[in-house]
Amino acid sequence: MKPRSFAALAVVTAFAVAISLTTYASQNRWSQAKVTGAALFPGLSAQASRISRLELKQGDKAVNLARDKESWTLADKGGYPAKPEAVRTLLVKLAGAELVESKTRNKDRYALLELEDPSGKDTKSRLLRLLDDKGGVIAEAIIGKKRFDAFGGSKGGTYVRKPGDAQTWLSNAELDVPVGVRDWVQPVVLDLPAPKTSAVTIEIPGEEPLKIARDAADATKYALVGLPEGKKLKEDAGIDAIVRAVGNIDLEDVRKSGAAPAPGAASVARIEADGGLSVTITLRKEGEDTWVSLEASGADGDAKKTAEDITKRTQGWEFKIPAHKAQSILKRRADLFEAS
């Protein structure tokens, strides 16, 4: 290649590289110095061992987590175990969070960033407080909405404000601070695959029990036992769906078990599974809510091991389940049979 041609190519190449770098920098603001700033909570890492409680409030909803040695529990839910990784992840993000861009000081615009008064009705902001074992405040902030891709390269941020301070900020951390119980615990209460279930019996006060059993001709399907003469199941009766619903339960809320319901005052779903595993689910209606408690037993082998695991996780607790789950389990005969 001639020297003149080589020089021309070098100039073109250098120009192309410069254009690429400029384009990247303009689209990926995370790489720019201006995205760093003052710490949201200066010195928080050094105070990590002092954090004994984490409080979250949003309107009339609240979650209170307490440290129990190296684990965390829901302090306002009788000490139910929390997911330690969820708490640790939040604390690490808080320790590294920086205030990188000042935003509005006009309180009339706080709602746009979800940084309004966190105690107000229908508020979207959340008040976060980190406390020591004496109840002293180590750190607190009002957490607003996330701004995804705020700094390019899939780097997001979160709007924040300190209580009592008019100034709002965009931080460089994606802060997840939900106030739902299920977000801080292992939500699965029961997970029994339908193919391992041999029979399910549903007992509703004032109703004749419904028994569903695995089809002898097709092990992947279920049928109603003792179909009354002259009755026909609706096309959308969903017998298989009842089995799946009974064996797969997630919680919305949790509390310590109270007094056992009087005989006949609650509904019961009984599961008979392969290997001799038996699970009894008691469903108690309280207004619009349905709370369940579980008992499990197994003679030996995998059935015994599964029963012991269920008992360990659920004994002494009641769980609120979603309304649609309760409706899927508590099917009455009128829901299943075509009108005569």
Disulfide bonds with the S-S distance in Angstrom:
none
